[in-house]
Amino acid sequence: MPKKTKSIKVSDKAKAWNRKKDPGIYKTESIPIRNTILIVCEGQTEQLYFESFPVLSLQVKCINLKGQSKTKLVESTQSIIESLVDKKYDEVWCVFDMDVKQGQKEFSDFDNAIVKANSLGYKVAYSNDSFELWFFLHYSYTDTKNLRGYYYEELSKRFNINYVEQGKQYSFCQKLYKVLLEDKGSSQTHAIERAKKIFEVNKHLPFHKQNPVTKVYELVEKLNENSRR
């Protein structure tokens, strides 16, 4: 005996319970790429750290220009932008720090690079004296003028490694974002709060005298706004 089938009124076909779900449509497909940003930095640590952010609605291109003067880094960024024919970035970020031990020559280069980048419309996530200050702020606050050696020593204790010898290696840099995220003693939220606090204290000073300071928190906030939750 043939199996009975349930008849459906024509007017019912459009109702929700009679429509099949399309398994090929996922939530991520409904989130458009709203902006594209270019991050130009001077080291492997910075590049791999920023590339680790789980951005969803933001397209990020991170370029490591390796060691060079800060002004040269900005000029190289300008050359990269001008060489693009079919590509335009909504935001351009330059990321660099200042080595206090280099003296007056470094001070001038640092200040001039920030001024030039701003004049070109680029954002600058600068740190003084070291990019590693940003990592340190995940654990503790400081308003002392420390040199990078101090942060290297403190991070060596936190990570249980020799930061100078192992912290700069590709394998460790690649997992550093995750290490900071999963360490119970680390807090990115507190790092942002602490970085904002020390910037407010020092922002009236010339750039090279803003020590300690790190504007990395601004770039981190930008990436977080477009990250998976």
Backbone as numpy.savetxt, mean C-alpha at the origin, in Angstrom:
# Nx Ny Nz CAx CAy CAz Cx Cy Cz
-47.63 -46.00 -16.59 -48.47 -44.82 -16.59 -47.58 -43.57 -16.59
-47.75 -42.61 -17.54 -46.87 -41.44 -17.61 -46.97 -40.58 -16.36
-45.84 -40.00 -15.99 -45.77 -39.19 -14.79 -46.49 -37.85 -15.03
-47.30 -37.48 -14.04 -48.04 -36.25 -14.16 -47.10 -35.05 -13.98
-47.36 -34.03 -14.75 -46.57 -32.80 -14.62 -47.47 -31.67 -14.18
-46.90 -30.74 -13.46 -47.67 -29.61 -12.97 -47.67 -28.50 -14.01
-48.86 -28.07 -14.37 -48.97 -27.00 -15.36 -48.72 -25.67 -14.69
-48.13 -24.75 -15.43 -47.80 -23.43 -14.92 -48.50 -22.38 -15.77
-49.21 -21.51 -15.12 -49.87 -20.44 -15.84 -48.84 -19.56 -16.53
-49.24 -19.02 -17.67 -48.35 -18.13 -18.39 -47.97 -16.95 -17.51
-48.91 -16.46 -16.72 -48.66 -15.30 -15.87 -47.71 -15.61 -14.72
-47.54 -16.95 -14.42 -46.66 -17.35 -13.32 -45.22 -17.54 -13.75
-44.98 -17.61 -15.04 -43.64 -17.95 -15.52 -42.59 -16.92 -15.11
-43.02 -15.69 -14.96 -42.07 -14.64 -14.62 -41.83 -14.51 -13.13
-42.57 -15.25 -12.32 -42.43 -15.14 -10.87 -41.11 -15.74 -10.40
-40.64 -15.23 -9.25 -39.30 -15.59 -8.76 -39.11 -17.07 -8.59
-40.15 -17.81 -8.10 -39.95 -19.23 -7.81 -39.89 -20.10 -9.06
-40.26 -19.55 -10.21 -40.19 -20.32 -11.45 -38.97 -19.98 -12.30
-38.16 -19.00 -11.84 -36.97 -18.63 -12.60 -35.77 -19.40 -12.10
-34.99 -19.93 -13.01 -33.77 -20.66 -12.63 -32.66 -19.66 -12.37
-31.85 -19.98 -11.38 -30.70 -19.15 -11.08 -29.59 -19.44 -12.08
-28.89 -18.42 -12.48 -27.77 -18.58 -13.39 -26.52 -18.85 -12.55
-26.00 -20.09 -12.57 -24.84 -20.41 -11.74 -23.58 -19.69 -12.16
-23.62 -19.05 -13.34 -22.41 -18.39 -13.82 -22.25 -16.97 -13.33
-23.23 -16.47 -12.58 -23.18 -15.10 -12.10 -22.77 -15.09 -10.65
-21.67 -14.42 -10.36 -21.17 -14.34 -8.99 -21.11 -12.89 -8.55
-21.05 -12.71 -7.28 -21.05 -11.37 -6.72 -19.89 -10.53 -7.24
-18.72 -11.17 -7.38 -17.54 -10.42 -7.81 -17.71 -9.85 -9.21
-18.55 -10.49 -10.04 -18.74 -10.01 -11.40 -19.55 -8.72 -11.44
-20.26 -8.42 -10.37 -21.09 -7.24 -10.32 -20.35 -6.04 -9.75
-19.08 -6.24 -9.35 -18.29 -5.16 -8.79 -17.32 -4.66 -9.84
-17.57 -3.48 -10.41 -16.71 -2.98 -11.47 -15.37 -2.47 -10.93
-14.36 -2.49 -11.79 -13.08 -1.88 -11.45 -13.27 -0.38 -11.58
-13.25 0.33 -10.45 -13.57 1.76 -10.46 -12.34 2.62 -10.76
-11.20 2.24 -10.20 -10.01 3.06 -10.36 -8.78 2.20 -10.62
-7.79 2.83 -11.19 -6.49 2.17 -11.37 -5.44 3.08 -10.76
-4.49 2.48 -10.03 -3.42 3.29 -9.45 -2.06 2.68 -9.78
-1.09 3.56 -9.86 0.29 3.14 -10.09 1.08 3.47 -8.84
1.81 2.48 -8.33 2.67 2.68 -7.17 4.11 2.47 -7.62
4.92 3.50 -7.47 6.33 3.41 -7.84 7.16 3.53 -6.56
7.95 2.50 -6.29 8.71 2.48 -5.05 10.18 2.19 -5.33
10.98 2.16 -4.26 12.42 2.03 -4.43 12.97 0.73 -3.86
12.11 -0.23 -3.55 12.63 -1.47 -2.99 11.67 -2.64 -3.08
12.23 -3.82 -2.93 11.46 -5.06 -2.99 10.47 -5.17 -1.83
10.89 -4.73 -0.65 10.01 -4.80 0.52 8.70 -4.09 0.26
8.78 -2.85 -0.22 7.60 -2.05 -0.48 6.73 -2.68 -1.57
7.37 -3.08 -2.67 6.62 -3.65 -3.78 5.81 -4.87 -3.37
6.46 -5.83 -2.73 5.77 -7.07 -2.37 4.73 -6.85 -1.28
4.97 -5.90 -0.41 4.00 -5.59 0.64 2.71 -5.04 0.02
2.83 -4.06 -0.83 1.64 -3.45 -1.43 0.92 -4.42 -2.39
1.67 -5.25 -3.06 1.05 -6.22 -3.96 0.26 -7.28 -3.22
0.47 -7.40 -1.90 -0.20 -8.42 -1.10 -1.60 -8.01 -0.65
-1.93 -6.74 -0.80 -3.27 -6.30 -0.38 -4.33 -6.95 -1.26
-5.37 -7.52 -0.65 -6.41 -8.23 -1.42 -7.42 -7.27 -2.05
-6.95 -6.41 -2.92 -7.83 -5.42 -3.54 -8.82 -6.10 -4.48
-10.02 -5.55 -4.52 -11.07 -6.15 -5.33 -11.57 -5.20 -6.41
-11.88 -3.97 -6.03 -12.45 -3.02 -6.98 -11.43 -1.97 -7.41
-10.16 -2.33 -7.30 -9.08 -1.41 -7.65 -8.00 -2.18 -8.39
-7.54 -1.63 -9.49 -6.46 -2.25 -10.24 -5.14 -1.58 -9.86
-4.21 -2.38 -9.36 -2.95 -1.83 -8.84 -1.77 -2.33 -9.65
-0.93 -1.40 -10.08 0.33 -1.72 -10.74 1.44 -1.18 -9.86
2.32 -2.06 -9.40 3.40 -1.66 -8.51 4.74 -1.91 -9.19
5.56 -0.87 -9.27 6.86 -0.95 -9.95 7.98 -0.66 -8.96
8.97 -1.52 -8.94 10.14 -1.34 -8.08 11.28 -0.80 -8.93
11.66 0.45 -8.71 12.76 1.06 -9.45 14.11 0.87 -8.77
14.08 0.20 -7.63 15.30 -0.10 -6.87 15.99 1.18 -6.42
17.18 1.04 -5.85 17.85 2.18 -5.23 18.24 3.25 -6.22
17.84 4.49 -5.93 18.23 5.65 -6.71 17.84 6.89 -5.91
18.22 8.05 -6.36 17.84 9.26 -5.65 16.33 9.43 -5.69
15.79 10.15 -4.74 14.34 10.34 -4.66 13.83 11.18 -5.83
14.60 12.22 -6.17 14.21 13.05 -7.30 14.22 12.25 -8.59
15.21 11.37 -8.74 15.28 10.52 -9.92 14.09 9.56 -9.97
13.66 9.08 -8.83 12.50 8.19 -8.79 11.26 8.92 -9.30
11.08 10.17 -8.88 9.94 10.95 -9.34 10.03 11.21 -10.84
11.23 11.54 -11.32 11.43 11.78 -12.75 11.16 10.51 -13.56
11.59 9.37 -13.02 11.35 8.09 -13.70 9.85 7.79 -13.74
9.16 8.13 -12.67 7.70 7.95 -12.63 7.04 8.80 -13.71
7.50 10.02 -13.84 6.98 10.92 -14.87 7.21 10.35 -16.26
8.38 9.77 -16.48 8.70 9.16 -17.78 7.79 7.98 -18.08
7.52 7.19 -17.05 6.63 6.03 -17.21 5.24 6.50 -17.63
4.73 7.52 -16.95 3.40 8.05 -17.25 3.34 8.61 -18.67
4.36 9.37 -19.05 4.38 10.00 -20.37 4.53 8.99 -21.50
5.10 7.81 -21.19 5.30 6.79 -22.22 4.04 5.97 -22.49
3.06 6.11 -21.63 1.83 5.34 -21.79 0.93 6.01 -22.82
0.53 5.24 -23.81 -0.32 5.77 -24.89 -1.78 5.46 -24.61
-2.07 4.19 -24.33 -3.45 3.75 -24.15 -3.82 3.50 -22.70
-2.96 3.91 -21.77 -3.20 3.63 -20.35 -3.15 4.92 -19.55
-4.12 5.09 -18.67 -4.13 6.25 -17.80 -4.47 5.81 -16.38
-3.67 6.24 -15.43 -3.91 5.89 -14.03 -4.68 7.01 -13.34
-5.63 6.59 -12.50 -6.41 7.57 -11.76 -5.59 8.21 -10.65
-4.68 7.43 -10.08 -3.79 7.96 -9.05 -2.39 7.41 -9.25
-1.41 8.24 -8.93 -0.01 7.81 -9.00 0.61 8.07 -7.64
1.25 7.04 -7.10 1.89 7.14 -5.78 3.39 6.89 -5.90
4.17 7.75 -5.26 5.61 7.52 -5.14 5.88 7.14 -3.69
6.66 6.08 -3.50 6.94 5.59 -2.15 8.45 5.57 -1.95
8.93 6.35 -1.01 10.36 6.34 -0.70 10.58 6.83 0.73
11.79 6.58 1.23 12.14 7.04 2.56 13.45 7.83 2.51
13.89 8.32 3.64 15.09 9.13 3.68 16.13 8.52 4.61
17.33 8.42 4.12 18.42 7.89 4.93 19.14 9.07 5.58
18.86 9.28 6.86 19.41 10.42 7.58 20.94 10.44 7.53
21.55 9.27 7.51 23.02 9.19 7.54 23.68 9.80 6.31
22.90 10.01 5.24 23.47 10.59 4.02 23.70 12.10 4.16
23.08 12.72 5.14 23.35 14.12 5.41 22.61 15.11 4.53
23.20 16.32 4.38 22.54 17.44 3.73 22.11 17.14 2.31
22.92 16.41 1.58 22.57 16.07 0.19 21.27 15.29 0.15
21.09 14.35 1.06 19.87 13.55 1.13 18.68 14.41 1.54
18.91 15.35 2.45 17.82 16.23 2.91 17.23 17.01 1.74
18.09 17.61 0.94 17.64 18.41 -0.20 16.92 17.55 -1.23
17.49 16.39 -1.50 16.90 15.47 -2.48 15.51 15.02 -2.02
15.39 14.71 -0.75 14.13 14.25 -0.17 13.06 15.34 -0.29
13.39 16.55 0.13 12.44 17.66 0.08 12.04 17.98 -1.36
13.03 18.07 -2.24 12.77 18.42 -3.64 11.92 17.37 -4.35
12.13 16.11 -4.01 11.38 15.03 -4.64 9.90 15.11 -4.27
9.62 15.40 -3.01 8.23 15.50 -2.56 7.54 16.70 -3.22
8.25 17.83 -3.28 7.68 19.02 -3.91 7.40 18.77 -5.39
8.35 18.15 -6.08 8.19 17.88 -7.51 7.03 16.90 -7.76
6.96 15.85 -6.94 5.88 14.86 -7.10 4.52 15.53 -6.91
4.41 16.35 -5.88 3.14 17.05 -5.63 2.77 17.98 -6.77
3.78 18.65 -7.36 3.52 19.57 -8.47 3.01 18.83 -9.71
3.37 17.55 -9.81 2.93 16.72 -10.94 1.59 16.03 -10.66
1.08 16.24 -9.46 -0.20 15.62 -9.11 -0.07 14.23 -8.53
1.15 13.82 -8.20 1.36 12.49 -7.62 1.20 12.57 -6.10
0.78 11.49 -5.51 0.73 11.37 -4.06 2.04 10.74 -3.59
2.48 11.13 -2.40 3.77 10.63 -1.91 3.59 9.98 -0.54
3.89 8.70 -0.46 3.88 7.97 0.81 5.33 7.92 1.31
5.78 9.03 1.87 7.17 9.11 2.30 7.31 8.71 3.77
8.51 8.25 4.12 8.81 7.87 5.50 10.16 8.47 5.89
10.29 8.79 7.16 11.53 9.35 7.68 11.75 8.76 9.08
12.73 7.95 9.29 13.90 7.71 8.46 13.73 6.47 7.58
12.76 5.63 7.86 12.74 4.34 7.19 11.31 3.84 6.95
11.12 3.14 5.86 9.83 2.51 5.57 9.44 1.55 6.69
10.44 0.95 7.33 10.17 -0.01 8.40 9.50 0.62 9.61
9.52 1.94 9.71 8.76 2.62 10.77 7.29 2.22 10.68
6.77 2.08 9.47 5.37 1.69 9.29 5.09 0.32 9.92
6.00 -0.62 9.73 5.82 -1.95 10.33 5.91 -1.86 11.86
6.86 -1.08 12.34 7.04 -0.91 13.78 5.77 -0.38 14.44
5.09 0.55 13.77 3.88 1.16 14.34 2.74 0.16 14.49
2.84 -0.99 13.87 1.84 -2.05 14.08 1.91 -2.58 15.51
3.06 -2.37 16.15 3.29 -2.93 17.49 3.39 -1.87 18.59
3.89 -0.70 18.23 4.16 0.28 19.27 4.19 1.70 18.70
3.95 2.66 19.56 4.02 4.07 19.17 5.41 4.62 19.49
5.86 5.55 18.68 7.11 6.24 18.98 7.03 7.67 18.47
7.62 8.58 19.22 7.78 9.95 18.74 9.24 10.37 18.84
10.10 9.36 18.90 11.55 9.58 19.01 12.21 9.54 17.64
13.23 10.36 17.44 13.94 10.38 16.16 14.89 9.19 16.06
14.36 8.08 15.67 15.16 6.86 15.54 15.71 6.72 14.12
16.86 6.09 14.01 17.38 5.71 12.71 16.89 4.31 12.38
17.06 3.90 11.13 16.50 2.62 10.68 17.04 1.42 11.44
18.27 1.54 11.93 18.84 0.43 12.69 17.99 0.05 13.89
17.39 1.05 14.50 16.52 0.79 15.66 15.32 -0.04 15.25
14.69 0.31 14.14 13.51 -0.44 13.67 13.89 -1.85 13.25
15.07 -1.99 12.64 15.52 -3.32 12.25 15.67 -4.22 13.48
16.22 -3.67 14.55 16.41 -4.44 15.78 15.07 -4.83 16.40
14.16 -3.88 16.44 12.84 -4.14 17.03 12.05 -5.16 16.22
12.10 -5.05 14.90 11.39 -6.00 14.05 12.02 -7.39 14.11
13.33 -7.43 14.32 14.00 -8.73 14.49 13.42 -9.46 15.69
13.17 -8.72 16.77 12.58 -9.32 17.97 11.15 -9.76 17.71
10.38 -8.92 17.05 8.98 -9.22 16.79 8.80 -10.43 15.88
9.64 -10.49 14.84 9.52 -11.55 13.85 10.38 -12.77 14.16
11.21 -12.65 15.21 12.11 -13.74 15.61 13.05 -14.13 14.47
13.61 -13.12 13.83 14.57 -13.33 12.74 15.64 -12.25 12.84
16.67 -12.36 12.03 17.60 -11.26 11.84 17.06 -10.45 10.68
16.45 -9.31 10.97 15.74 -8.57 9.93 16.66 -8.12 8.81
17.87 -7.72 9.13 18.81 -7.24 8.11 19.14 -8.36 7.13
19.36 -9.58 7.65 19.76 -10.69 6.80 18.57 -11.44 6.19
17.49 -11.60 6.95 16.36 -12.40 6.48 15.13 -11.57 6.09
14.96 -10.43 6.77 13.77 -9.62 6.52 13.71 -9.01 5.15
14.85 -8.89 4.50 14.90 -8.31 3.17 14.83 -9.35 2.06
14.81 -10.61 2.43 14.77 -11.67 1.43 13.39 -11.74 0.78
13.37 -12.15 -0.47 12.13 -12.19 -1.25 11.06 -13.02 -0.56
11.43 -14.19 -0.06 10.45 -15.10 0.54 9.77 -14.48 1.76
10.53 -13.71 2.55 9.93 -13.09 3.73 9.10 -11.86 3.34
9.62 -11.06 2.43 8.87 -9.87 1.98 7.53 -10.26 1.38
7.51 -11.40 0.71 6.30 -11.87 0.05 5.20 -12.21 1.05
5.56 -12.63 2.25 4.56 -13.02 3.25 4.40 -12.00 4.37
5.07 -10.86 4.27 5.08 -9.89 5.36 3.70 -9.33 5.66
2.92 -9.06 4.63 1.56 -8.55 4.85 0.76 -9.54 5.69
0.87 -10.82 5.38 0.15 -11.86 6.10 0.67 -12.01 7.53
1.99 -11.90 7.69 2.59 -12.00 9.02 2.03 -10.90 9.93
1.98 -9.68 9.43 1.47 -8.56 10.22 -0.02 -8.70 10.49
-0.73 -9.27 9.53 -2.18 -9.44 9.68 -2.53 -10.49 10.72
-1.75 -11.55 10.78 -2.09 -12.68 11.64 -1.44 -12.64 13.02
-0.43 -11.79 13.20 0.24 -11.67 14.49 -0.70 -10.99 15.49
-0.99 -11.65 16.59 -1.92 -11.10 17.59 -1.40 -9.82 18.22
-0.10 -9.64 18.23 0.48 -8.43 18.80 0.52 -7.26 17.84
0.13 -7.51 16.58 0.18 -6.50 15.53 -1.21 -5.96 15.24
-1.31 -4.68 14.92 -2.59 -4.07 14.57 -2.40 -3.01 13.50
-2.94 -3.26 12.34 -2.86 -2.26 11.28 -3.70 -1.03 11.64
-4.82 -1.26 12.30 -5.67 -0.15 12.73 -4.91 0.79 13.65
-4.19 0.21 14.62 -3.39 1.03 15.53 -2.22 1.70 14.81
-1.67 1.01 13.83 -0.57 1.58 13.06 -1.03 2.84 12.33
-2.21 2.80 11.77 -2.77 3.96 11.08 -2.99 5.10 12.06
-3.56 4.79 13.21 -3.81 5.81 14.23 -2.50 6.44 14.71
-1.50 5.61 14.94 -0.21 6.10 15.42 0.49 6.95 14.36
0.40 6.50 13.11 1.04 7.25 12.01 0.39 8.62 11.84
-0.92 8.67 11.97 -1.63 9.95 11.87 -1.22 10.88 13.02
-1.06 10.31 14.19 -0.70 11.10 15.37 0.68 11.74 15.21
1.67 10.96 14.78 3.02 11.52 14.66 3.11 12.50 13.48
2.27 12.29 12.46 2.26 13.25 11.35 1.71 14.59 11.81
0.64 14.57 12.59 0.07 15.80 13.09 1.06 16.58 13.94
1.90 15.86 14.67 2.90 16.50 15.53 3.99 17.17 14.70
4.36 16.55 13.57 5.53 16.99 12.80 5.23 17.67 11.47
3.99 17.76 11.07 3.67 18.21 9.72 4.06 19.66 9.43
4.25 20.47 10.47 4.62 21.88 10.27 6.09 22.05 9.93
6.87 20.98 10.07 8.31 21.04 9.82 8.63 20.78 8.36
9.81 21.20 7.89 10.26 20.81 6.55 10.26 19.28 6.46
10.07 18.74 5.28 9.90 17.29 5.12 11.05 16.51 5.76
12.29 16.94 5.54 13.42 16.16 6.03 13.56 16.22 7.55
12.86 17.17 8.18 12.90 17.27 9.64 11.71 16.57 10.30
10.81 16.06 9.50 9.66 15.33 10.04 10.10 13.91 10.41
10.70 13.79 11.56 11.21 12.49 12.01 10.82 12.31 13.47
10.01 11.26 13.77 9.55 10.22 12.86 8.28 10.64 12.10
8.13 10.08 10.92 6.89 10.26 10.16 6.82 9.19 9.09
5.60 8.77 8.79 5.38 7.89 7.64 3.98 8.17 7.09
3.93 8.54 5.82 2.65 8.79 5.16 2.14 7.53 4.47
2.77 6.40 4.75 2.34 5.13 4.16 0.89 4.83 4.53
0.47 5.31 5.69 -0.90 5.03 6.13 -1.94 5.52 5.12
-1.64 6.60 4.39 -2.60 7.12 3.41 -2.80 6.14 2.25
-1.71 5.55 1.79 -1.80 4.56 0.72 -2.48 3.29 1.23
-2.18 2.90 2.45 -2.81 1.71 3.04 -4.33 1.92 3.15
-4.74 3.10 3.57 -6.18 3.39 3.66 -6.83 3.31 2.29
-6.13 3.78 1.27 -6.65 3.72 -0.09 -6.85 2.28 -0.54
-5.87 1.44 -0.26 -5.96 0.03 -0.64 -7.04 -0.68 0.18
-7.17 -0.33 1.45 -8.18 -0.95 2.30 -9.60 -0.61 1.84
-9.79 0.58 1.33 -11.11 0.99 0.84 -11.59 0.11 -0.30
-10.66 -0.51 -0.98 -11.00 -1.31 -2.16 -10.62 -2.78 -1.98
-10.49 -3.22 -0.71 -10.10 -4.60 -0.43 -11.29 -5.46 -0.08
-11.12 -6.76 -0.25 -12.15 -7.71 0.17 -12.23 -7.70 1.69
-13.44 -7.80 2.21 -13.64 -7.81 3.66 -13.91 -9.22 4.15
